[in-house]
Amino acid sequence: MSRIITRRRFLIGATMTASALGLAGCDALVENDRTKSVLKIAEGFSMKTQRFLLGDAPAREFTEADISPTFRANGTSMPDSARYIDWMNQRFSSWKLEVGGLVDRPMQLSLAELKALPARTQITRHDCVEGWSAIGKWTGVPLGALLQAAGLKSEARFIVFHCADEYEKTLDGSGWYYESIDLVDAFHPQTILAHSMNGRDLEVAHGAPLRLRVERQLGYKQAKYLTGIEAVADLSQLYGGNGGFWEDRGYEWYAGI
């Protein structure tokens, strides 16, 4: 029995149970303190177990023949902010990724500059918390290499991904999609900033011009429409303080599978 099959059988029960509860983020159940406590316990179990069993082992990779004929767009399929529409109309020629926070060398990188960097291609399975999955081919810049170029400060513990997707209209700005991972996942070789899918530039519905692929976690961690990467010491000061848009609404922060 492969380690990958063992992982899915052993971990997916705890992960999917907690995440399925979180899926009804607007439901009173997720707002219940007792439910939140159970979710936190399941999350901690999932993270510790996955890292104990797998270490830095990769998620399964597939062949070209396995690529799904249809790959649904998870989350938003078209941001409606004026800034994003302007970038899209210019074919993202004026878009830049900002890399900052606790780094020695903050950077701004255009899409052309990112595409010129050494890239990794991987064919992996996307598992959505809604219950569907699809296999796609992703090409992009290894996140770890970009962070090394920026130079992380010693106090950095998490990498936050800011997006151009205003998922909910809110007065306090908490409706903007964001995500975060720790340095273990940030430096995993399969964690990439993907600019291509199935041999073509990302389509808008799939996160153009750049999206995160962190292959050992569920689909909502794969942040789309990236605008910035920020290294931080803790997550408590960002929006709802739980490390991600859905996490602020009851989902697990660590969504390993």
Phi, psi and chi 1 to 4 in degrees:
 res  aa     phi    psi   chi1   chi2   chi3   chi4
   1 MET       -  127.4 -171.3   69.9   68.9      -
   2 SER   -71.7  159.0   72.2      -      -      -
   3 ARG   -63.0  -32.1  -63.1 -179.4   74.3 -173.1
   4 ILE   -68.1  -44.7  -67.1  166.0      -      -
   5 ILE   -63.1  -42.5  -64.6  -61.5      -      -
   6 THR   -58.0  -44.2  -59.7      -      -      -
   7 ARG   -58.4  -49.1  171.3 -177.3   73.3  179.8
   8 ARG   -66.3  -40.6  -68.4 -169.9 -179.9  -84.3
   9 ARG   -67.4  -38.3  -74.1 -175.7  174.2  177.7
  10 PHE   -80.6  -37.3 -166.9   78.0      -      -
  11 LEU   -98.6  -31.0  -63.2  178.7      -      -
  12 ILE   -66.2  -27.2 -157.1  164.5      -      -
  13 GLY   -60.1  -51.1      -      -      -      -
  14 ALA   -66.7  -42.4      -      -      -      -
  15 THR   -66.6  -49.4  -56.7      -      -      -
  16 MET   -69.5  -33.9  -70.2  -61.7  -70.5      -
  17 THR   -61.3  -48.8  -62.2      -      -      -
  18 ALA   -66.2  -41.2      -      -      -      -
  19 SER   -69.9  -35.4  -63.8      -      -      -
  20 ALA   -64.1  -37.6      -      -      -      -
  21 LEU   -62.3  -41.6  -72.8  170.8      -      -
  22 GLY   -67.3  -23.7      -      -      -      -
  23 LEU   -57.9  -33.1 -175.0   59.2      -      -
  24 ALA   -87.1   58.0      -      -      -      -
  25 GLY   -59.6  -26.4      -      -      -      -
  26 CYS   -89.8   -2.8   60.5      -      -      -
  27 ASP   -79.4  149.4 -162.9  -75.7      -      -
  28 ALA   -62.3  -26.3      -      -      -      -
  29 LEU   -57.1  -43.0  177.3   63.7      -      -
  30 VAL   -70.8  -22.8 -178.0      -      -      -
  31 GLU   -84.0   -8.7  -60.8  -56.1  -40.7      -
  32 ASN   -72.8  129.9 -177.9  -78.4      -      -
  33 ASP   -61.4  -36.0  -72.2  -20.1      -      -
  34 ARG   -66.8  -41.3 -171.3  169.8 -177.1  177.5
  35 THR   -62.7  -42.8  -59.5      -      -      -
  36 LYS   -60.1  -38.8  -70.7  179.5 -178.9  178.6
  37 SER   -63.3  -42.6  177.3      -      -      -
  38 VAL   -63.8  -41.8  171.6      -      -      -
  39 LEU   -62.2  -41.1  -69.3  173.8      -      -
  40 LYS   -63.7  -40.3  -74.8  -66.4 -176.9 -176.9
  41 ILE   -63.8  -45.3  -68.3  170.8      -      -
  42 ALA   -63.3  -39.0      -      -      -      -
  43 GLU   -63.5  -46.8  176.4 -175.5  -16.4      -
  44 GLY   -62.7  -39.3      -      -      -      -
  45 PHE   -62.2  -44.9  174.5   78.1      -      -
  46 SER   -60.8  -46.9  175.0      -      -      -
  47 MET   -65.8  -48.5 -178.0  170.4   71.7      -
  48 LYS   -64.3  -39.3  -69.9  177.1 -178.0  177.9
  49 THR   -69.1  -45.0  -55.9      -      -      -
  50 GLN   -61.4  -44.0 -176.2 -178.9   52.8      -
  51 ARG   -72.6  -30.9  -70.4 -176.4  172.8  171.6
  52 PHE   -68.7  -45.1  174.0   76.0      -      -
  53 LEU   -75.5  -36.0  -70.7  176.5      -      -
  54 LEU  -107.9  -27.0  -63.8  178.6      -      -
  55 GLY    59.2 -125.9      -      -      -      -
  56 ASP  -102.6   21.4   61.6   -5.4      -      -
  57 ALA   -58.2  144.5      -      -      -      -
  58 PRO   -79.2  158.2   30.5  -36.3      -      -
  59 ALA   -68.5  155.6      -      -      -      -
  60 ARG   -60.5  138.6 -179.3 -178.9  176.8 -175.8
  61 GLU  -113.0  148.5  -64.2 -165.6   17.5      -
  62 PHE  -115.1 -176.1  -62.8   82.2      -      -
  63 THR  -104.8  168.9   68.9      -      -      -
  64 GLU   -56.8  -35.5  -63.9  -92.4   -4.2      -
  65 ALA   -66.6  -18.9      -      -      -      -
  66 ASP   -88.3   -9.6  -62.8  -45.9      -      -
  67 ILE   -59.5  132.0  -66.3  174.1      -      -
  68 SER   -68.8  136.5  -59.7      -      -      -
  69 PRO   -65.3  -27.1   21.9  -32.2      -      -
  70 THR  -130.1  132.7  -58.3      -      -      -
  71 PHE  -127.7  107.0 -162.1  117.7      -      -
  72 ARG   -63.4  152.0  -69.1  171.2   56.9 -178.6
  73 ALA   -87.8  121.4      -      -      -      -
  74 ASN   -85.3  147.4   61.7  -53.4      -      -
  75 GLY    67.3 -147.0      -      -      -      -
  76 THR   -67.7  143.2  -60.7      -      -      -
  77 SER  -108.2   -5.9   58.4      -      -      -
  78 MET  -162.9  100.4  173.5   62.9 -166.1      -
  79 PRO   -60.9  144.6  -21.8   34.2      -      -
  80 ASP  -110.7   13.9   62.3    0.2      -      -
  81 SER   -72.5  146.9   69.4      -      -      -
  82 ALA   -61.1  -36.7      -      -      -      -
  83 ARG   -63.9  -43.9 -178.4  174.8   62.3  157.7
  84 TYR   -67.2  -42.6 -176.1   83.1      -      -
  85 ILE   -61.4  -37.1  -67.8  171.1      -      -
  86 ASP   -64.3  -45.2 -174.8   52.3      -      -
  87 TRP   -59.2  -45.5  -76.0  -28.6      -      -
  88 MET   -61.8  -42.2 -176.4 -178.8   66.4      -
  89 ASN   -65.2  -24.5  -70.8  -21.8      -      -
  90 GLN   -97.2   14.3  -62.7  179.7   53.1      -
  91 ARG    54.6   35.1  -60.9 -167.5  176.7 -170.4
  92 PHE    64.1   22.0  -58.3  103.9      -      -
  93 SER   -70.2  -25.8   60.7      -      -      -
  94 SER   -99.4   -3.1   61.8      -      -      -
  95 TRP   -72.4  144.0  170.7   92.9      -      -
  96 LYS  -141.6  145.2  -72.2 -168.4  175.9 -178.0
  97 LEU   -93.1  123.9  178.2   71.8      -      -
  98 GLU   -94.6  130.1  -64.3 -172.2    7.9      -
  99 VAL  -116.8  116.8 -178.3      -      -      -
 100 GLY  -154.4 -153.0      -      -      -      -
 101 GLY    82.1 -134.8      -      -      -      -
 102 LEU   -83.5   66.7  -63.7  174.1      -      -
 103 VAL  -129.7  154.8  -61.8      -      -      -
 104 ASP   -79.6  -29.3  -64.4  -38.9      -      -
 105 ARG  -131.9   83.7  -64.8  173.2  -68.7  -82.3
 106 PRO   -57.0  147.3  -23.0   34.5      -      -
 107 MET  -137.1  155.6  -62.9 -175.1  -70.1      -
 108 GLN  -128.4  122.0  -73.0 -169.6  -25.8      -
 109 LEU  -123.5  129.5  -63.1  165.7      -      -
 110 SER   -77.5  167.8   68.3      -      -      -
 111 LEU   -62.9  -39.3 -176.6   57.2      -      -
 112 ALA   -63.1  -40.2      -      -      -      -
 113 GLU   -66.5  -39.1  -71.2  170.7  -31.6      -
 114 LEU   -65.4  -41.1  -75.9  164.5      -      -
 115 LYS   -66.9  -22.8  -73.5 -177.2  173.9 -178.1
 116 ALA   -81.3  -12.4      -      -      -      -
 117 LEU   -79.5  156.9  -64.7  174.4      -      -
 118 PRO   -54.6  136.0  -27.1   36.1      -      -
 119 ALA  -122.9  161.7      -      -      -      -
 120 ARG  -122.9  140.2  173.7 -174.3  170.5   89.1
 121 THR  -116.6  134.9  -64.3      -      -      -
 122 GLN  -146.2  143.7   55.9 -156.0   31.4      -
 123 ILE  -110.5  110.8  -58.7  174.9      -      -
 124 THR  -135.3  169.0   53.6      -      -      -
 125 ARG  -101.5  130.2 -167.6  172.8   83.7  178.4
 126 HIS   -94.0  120.4  178.2  105.2      -      -
 127 ASP  -109.8  114.9  -69.5  -63.7      -      -
 128 CYS   -90.9  144.2 -177.4      -      -      -
 129 VAL   -62.9  -18.7   71.1      -      -      -
 130 GLU   -76.7   -8.9  -65.6  174.0  -20.0      -
 131 GLY   110.9   -1.9      -      -      -      -
 132 TRP  -106.6  161.6   60.1  -91.4      -      -
 133 SER  -143.1  158.7   62.9      -      -      -
 134 ALA  -156.2  152.4      -      -      -      -
 135 ILE  -106.5  130.1  -65.6  171.7      -      -
 136 GLY  -138.1  161.6      -      -      -      -
 137 LYS  -105.8  121.1  177.7 -179.5  177.2 -180.0
 138 TRP  -118.4  139.1  -52.1   95.6      -      -
 139 THR  -128.6  133.7  -60.9      -      -      -
 140 GLY  -175.7 -176.5      -      -      -      -
 141 VAL   -84.7  127.2 -180.0      -      -      -
 142 PRO   -57.8  126.2  -26.2   36.0      -      -
 143 LEU   -59.4  -40.4  176.1   59.5      -      -
 144 GLY   -57.9  -39.2      -      -      -      -
 145 ALA   -65.2  -39.1      -      -      -      -
 146 LEU   -67.1  -40.2 -164.3   62.2      -      -
 147 LEU   -67.2  -36.2  -65.1  176.2      -      -
 148 GLN   -65.1  -38.8  -73.6  178.3  -31.2      -
 149 ALA   -65.9  -36.4      -      -      -      -
 150 ALA   -76.0  -28.5      -      -      -      -
 151 GLY    78.1   92.6      -      -      -      -
 152 LEU   -70.7  137.8  -72.4  179.4      -      -
 153 LYS   -74.4  157.8  -65.7 -175.7 -178.9  -65.2
 154 SER   -62.5  -27.2   60.3      -      -      -
 155 GLU   -84.5   -6.6   57.8  -92.7   37.5      -
 156 ALA   -66.3  133.1      -      -      -      -
 157 ARG  -127.9  -25.2  -66.7  -69.4 -179.1  -88.7
 158 PHE  -135.2  154.5  -58.4   93.9      -      -
 159 ILE  -115.7  123.8  -54.1  -58.5      -      -
 160 VAL  -105.0  138.9  178.8      -      -      -
 161 PHE  -113.7  117.4  -56.1   88.5      -      -
 162 HIS   -98.1  143.4  -61.6  -78.0      -      -
 163 CYS  -126.8  161.5  -53.6      -      -      -
 164 ALA   -91.1   13.7      -      -      -      -
 165 ASP  -103.6  105.4 -179.8    9.3      -      -
 166 GLU   -85.5   92.2 -169.0  174.9   13.1      -
 167 TYR   -68.5  -33.9 -150.4   85.9      -      -
 168 GLU  -134.4  145.0  -69.4  178.9   -2.8      -
 169 LYS   -84.7  111.6  -56.4  -66.6 -176.5 -178.0
 170 THR  -132.1  152.7   59.6      -      -      -
 171 LEU   -73.7  -29.3  -65.8  176.1      -      -
 172 ASP   -93.1    3.2   63.2   -1.6      -      -
 173 GLY    83.1    3.2      -      -      -      -
 174 SER   -75.8   -3.2   62.2      -      -      -
 175 GLY   -85.1   -5.7      -      -      -      -
 176 TRP   -74.1  136.6  -70.4   95.6      -      -
 177 TYR   -72.3  138.0 -156.2   91.6      -      -
 178 TYR  -152.1  162.2   79.0  106.2      -      -
 179 GLU  -147.3  171.6 -101.5  -56.6  -18.6      -
 180 SER  -155.9  153.2   63.9      -      -      -
 181 ILE  -139.8  163.7   56.2  177.1      -      -
 182 ASP   -90.4 -179.3   64.9   12.2      -      -
 183 LEU   -71.7  -24.5  -61.6 -172.7      -      -
 184 VAL   -60.6  -49.7  172.9      -      -      -
 185 ASP   -75.0  -31.6  -77.0  -44.6      -      -
 186 ALA   -61.9  -35.8      -      -      -      -
 187 PHE   -98.2    6.1  -78.5   92.4      -      -
 188 HIS   -66.6  138.4 -170.3  -82.6      -      -
 189 PRO   -61.3  -23.7   15.9  -29.1      -      -
 190 GLN   -89.2    0.4  -72.6  177.7  -44.1      -
 191 THR   -86.2  110.3  -60.2      -      -      -
 192 ILE  -130.8  159.9   64.6  172.8      -      -
 193 LEU   -99.0  100.0  -56.8  177.0      -      -
 194 ALA   -84.5  129.5      -      -      -      -
 195 HIS  -111.8   -5.9   49.1   67.1      -      -
 196 SER  -136.2  147.3  -58.1      -      -      -
 197 MET  -135.1  127.0  176.3 -176.1  178.6      -
 198 ASN    54.0   39.3  -64.8  -20.2      -      -
 199 GLY    82.6    5.9      -      -      -      -
 200 ARG  -131.0  158.4  -59.0 -177.9  -63.2  -86.1
 201 ASP   -54.5  145.0  -73.1  -10.7      -      -
 202 LEU   -53.3  136.6  -79.3  177.5      -      -
 203 GLU   -79.4  160.0  -63.1  177.2   -1.5      -
 204 VAL   -56.6  -44.2  168.2      -      -      -
 205 ALA   -61.4  -23.3      -      -      -      -
 206 HIS  -104.3   11.7  -70.0  -64.5      -      -
 207 GLY   110.5   16.6      -      -      -      -
 208 ALA   -52.5  143.0      -      -      -      -
 209 PRO   -92.6   -7.1   35.1  -37.5      -      -
 210 LEU  -151.9  136.3 -164.3   70.6      -      -
 211 ARG  -138.6  158.6   72.5  174.9  -65.3  166.7
 212 LEU   -83.5  140.1  173.6   67.2      -      -
 213 ARG  -124.9  111.5  -67.3  -58.2  -53.6  175.8
 214 VAL  -121.6   90.5   51.9      -      -      -
 215 GLU   -69.5  -13.8  -59.0  -64.0   -3.9      -
 216 ARG   -96.6   17.2  -57.4 -165.0  -58.1  176.7
 217 GLN  -131.9  165.2  -60.9 -152.1   17.1      -
 218 LEU   -67.8  166.0  -73.3  168.1      -      -
 219 GLY   -59.2  -33.7      -      -      -      -
 220 TYR   -69.2  -14.4   64.0   86.9      -      -
 221 LYS   -77.8  -15.1  -60.6  -65.9  -70.2 -170.9
 222 GLN   -84.2   71.5  -34.5  -67.6  -33.7      -
 223 ALA   -56.3  136.4      -      -      -      -
 224 LYS  -107.6  168.9  -56.0 -164.4  -63.3 -174.5
 225 TYR    55.3   47.2  -45.7  114.8      -      -
 226 LEU   -64.7  139.0  -65.1 -177.3      -      -
 227 THR  -121.8  -24.9   59.6      -      -      -
 228 GLY  -157.8  153.0      -      -      -      -
 229 ILE  -124.7  129.3  -64.6  173.6      -      -
 230 GLU  -129.5  125.4 -179.4 -176.3    8.3      -
 231 ALA   -87.6  129.4      -      -      -      -
 232 VAL  -134.2  162.2  -59.2      -      -      -
 233 ALA   -86.3  -30.8      -      -      -      -
 234 ASP  -152.2  169.7   67.0   78.5      -      -
 235 LEU  -105.3   -3.4  -58.1  170.9      -      -
 236 SER   -67.2  -22.8   62.4      -      -      -
 237 GLN   -92.3    0.6  -58.1  -55.6  -50.8      -
 238 LEU   -99.0  116.6  -68.8  163.4      -      -
 239 TYR    49.0 -116.5  -59.8  108.3      -      -
 240 GLY   -82.8   -3.5      -      -      -      -
 241 GLY    84.6    8.1      -      -      -      -
 242 ASN  -109.8    3.3  -64.2  -63.7      -      -
 243 GLY    93.8    5.1      -      -      -      -
 244 GLY  -177.0  160.2      -      -      -      -
 245 PHE   -57.7  -52.0  175.7   86.8      -      -
 246 TRP   -74.7  -31.6  -74.4  116.8      -      -
 247 GLU   -62.1  -35.8  -69.8   87.0  -29.7      -
 248 ASP   -66.9  -11.5  -71.5  -18.4      -      -
 249 ARG  -115.2   16.5  -70.2  154.5  178.2   80.4
 250 GLY   115.6  -10.3      -      -      -      -
 251 TYR   -73.2  164.2  -80.3   44.4      -      -
 252 GLU   -67.6  145.9  -62.3  174.6  -17.4      -
 253 TRP   -77.2  -45.3  173.4   76.4      -      -
 254 TYR   -94.9  108.8 -173.3   77.6      -      -
 255 ALA  -110.3   46.3      -      -      -      -
 256 GLY   -68.7  147.3      -      -      -      -
 257 ILE  -135.1      -   51.5  173.9      -      -
